[in-house]
Amino acid sequence: MSIWYELLDLLSLPFLSMNFMKNALLAVLIMTPLFGILSTMVVTGRLSFFSDALGHSGFTGIAIGVLCGAASPTWFAVVLAVAFALLFSYVKSRTSQAAETIISVFSSTAVALGIFIATMNGSSFTKFNQYLIGDILSVTSGEIGLLALVLLGVVLLWIFACNRLVLTAAHPQLASSRGIPVRGFETLFTVSIAVVVTLAMSWVGLMVINSLLVLPAAAARNMARNLREYHLFSVVLALLSGIAGLVTSYYLGSSTGAVISLYLAVCFAVTFLFRKRRA
């Protein structure tokens, strides 16, 4: 981290004069490409509601962790969200009901359980505000390192299995007919989303984290002419919006996660108009 601090000191930018802002910038540079990559699969596989449901299950895990007196309740959120993802994959493969219905069942149950635990015995809900709104300035060096490892894992997954993942998300029946283990890839992808959502929840905010998994790819889809551009534009838009959001939130004193989401929404609006004109 000392090398990173020294590099940023050379820029002499006012908003990077404090170490917590340097940590936040590095977290944004790691986290937003991660969301940009996963966003393409979320949109292609029509799993936007599922990523939102994972956030709810992560909140329930946080509530359980706080109830147990854990020093780092985030790990409870990761474990519960992964279990949630695995259970969802299991139920989905054994029912003819629409995925949206199953997601709604899981999501409503998770959020109800989380609120029940958080408010048990008349407990105040205010201590959970950080997870609802997010505070990226609280990110630590250790958490940044963990994010970097997750990004590395997702990048390796994309390098070796991108085409199979895309085909599985877009057309499961065709993927299965070509010998692709659809259930295995679906489970692997849902677990990846679970880990990313729960790790980033306290920095981005549960209320807006789903937008980071939908808007980058939704905007990229308006511009992309092929699969390569689709992934590239999604990552670039997420990265640029993340940097702009961090700088803007610093000067306005607002939630970084919310500002990043607003920038991504603007990107979607602009690319949508461009798509309409091009058509």
N, C-alpha and C positions, 0 to 999 in steps of 0.2 A: 504493500500500500504506500510505502514511503516514496517509491519511484513514481507512482501515480500522482501523489501530492506534489512532487517536485515538477512534474510535467505541467500540471495545471497552474502552478505558481508562475511559470514562464509566460502564461497567457495574460496574467495581470487583469483578470476580469473581476469586477466588484462582487458579483454574486458567488464567486468561487473562492472567496477569501477565507471561508470557514470550512473546517474538515468535514462537518456533517453534510455540507452541500456537495463536496467532492465525492463523498460516499454515495449520496443520492444520485449524482450524475452517472457514476459508474454503474449503479443499480439499474438506472434507466437504460443505459447502453447495453446491458445484458438482458434485461427483462423484456423490453419492447420487441426486439427481434424474436424472442421466444414466443411472445403472443402473436407476432406476425406470421410465424411458421404454423403454429397450431390453428390459427384463425382460418387458414385455407381449408383445413380438413373439417373444421367445425361447420363452415358454410357449405362445403361440398356435401358433407354427410347429413346436413340439416339437423345439427345437434346444438343449436343455439340455446334451446331451453334446457338441454342437459347440462351445459356448462354452468348455467344459472342455478340449477338444482344442486350441483356439486358445491357451489358457494354456500348454499343453505346447509348442506350436510357438514361443511367445514365449520360453519358457525356453531352448529350443535357440538362438534368436537371441541371447539374453543370453550364453550360453556361447560362441558364435562371436565375439561382440563382445569378450569378455574375452580370448579366445585371440588376437585380432588386436590387443590392447592399446588398444582404443578408450576414450577418456575417458568417453563416455556410451554404454554398450552397449545402452541402451533403444532407440535408433534401429535397431539391428540387429534387435531383437525386433519392432519395428513393421513393418519391411520384410518380414521372414520370415513374420510372421503374416498380413499382407496377401496375400503370395504364396500362402500356405497356403490362405487363404479363396478366392482366385481359382481355384486348382487344384482345390479341393474342388467348387466350383460347376461347373467344367468336367467333372470326372469324373462328378458326380451327374447331369448332363444327358445323359450318353452311356452310361449303364448302367441296367439294370433291377433291380440289387441295391438292397436297402433302404438308406436314408440312414444308419441306425445302423451297418450293416456298413462302409460307406465311412468313416464317422467313426472307428470303431474302428481301421481300418487306418491312417489318417492319424495318429490320436492315439498309438497304440502305437509307430509309427515315429518320431514327433517326440520322444517322451519318451526312447526308447532312444538316439536320436542325441544328444540333449542330455546325457544322463548319460555317454555315451561321450566326448564332447568335453570335458565338465567334469572328468572323471577321467583324461584322457589324460596319459601320462607320470607317473602316480602323483600328480597334483595333488590338493590338498585340496578337499573339497566345501564346507567351512565358509564360504568367501567368497560362496557363493550362498544362504546362509540368509536374507539380507534379502529375496530374491525369493520364497522359499517362505513366510515368515511375514509379511513386510511391515513397513514402518516409516513411518507417515504423518507422523511428526514430522520426517522428513528432507526433506519437500517444500519446494521453493524457490519464490520469487515468479515466476520464469520458467515453471516447470512449472504453476503455478496459472493463469497467463495462457494457456498452451497448452490446459489443460483447459477454460477458459472458451470458447475458440474452438471446441473440439470440441462442447461443449454447445450453443453457438449454431448450429453446423451441423446437429446432430441435431434441435434444436427446429424449425429451418426446414424440415428434411426432413419432420417430422411435420405441420407446418402445411399444407404443399403436397401431401403424398402419404400422409397417414395412412390414409385409407380404402382406397386401392389397396394399401398395404403390408399392412394387416390381411387383406384379401381374398386377396392373394397367399399369405400365410402360412397362412390357414385352409383355402382351397380353390383351389389353383393352377389346376386345370382350369377352374373357373368364371371365374376371373380372366382366363385366356387367352381364353376364349370371348367375353369382353367387351372384347377388344382391349387388355388391359393387358400390357405387356412383362414377363412373369413373370420370365424369366431375368435381365433387367436389374435389376429390383427386388430379386431374391434376392441378386444379386451386390453391389449397393449396400449392402444390409443386412448381409451377412456381412462386408464390408470395414469397415463402421462398428463392428461388434462387435470385429473384430480390432484396430482402432486403440484403442478404449476399454480392452479387456482388457490389452493390452501396456503402455499408458501408466500404468494404475492398478496393475499387478502389483506393482511395488516398494513401493507404499504400503499396499496391502490384503493382499497375500500370495497366491501362486499356489494354495496349498492351500485357500483359502476363497473365492477370487474368483468361482467359479462359483455359489456360494450367493447372491451379490448380484445375479446375473442370473436367478435362478429364484424365490427366496423372496418378493420384493416382489409380483410378479404372481400367484404362487400364493396368497398371502394375500389379495390384492385380489379374486381370482376368487371367493373364498368369500363376499364381501360385495356385490360389484357387481351391479347390476340391469340395467346397460346398458354400452355401450362407453365412454362418457364417464366414468362412475364407475370403470370398470375401470382406465383410465389414471390418473385422479386419485388413487385410493386407492393404486395402486402407487407413485406418486411421493411421496405424503405419508408412507406407511409407511417407504419407503427413507430419506427425509429425517429423520424423527423417530428412527428406529433409528440413523442415522448420528450424530446429535448426542448421543443417549443413550450410544452406544457409545464415542464419543470421551471424554466426561466420565467414564464408568465406568472405562475403561482407564487414564485419567490417575491416578485415585485408587487403583486396584488394581495398577497397574504391569504390565498385561497387553497382549497384542496387540490393537490397535484393530480390525483387520479381523475377528478372531475374535469379539470382543464384539459388533460390529455384526451379524454373522451369527447369533449367539445371540439377539439381540433380535428379529431378523426371524423366527427359528424360533418364538419365543414368540408373535409376531404371527400366524403361520400357525396355531399350535395354538389360540389364542384365537378367531380368526375361524372356524376349522373347527368348534369347539364351538358358536359362535353360529349357524353355518349349519345345523348339525344340529338345534338347538333351533327355529330359524325354520321348518325343514322340517316 
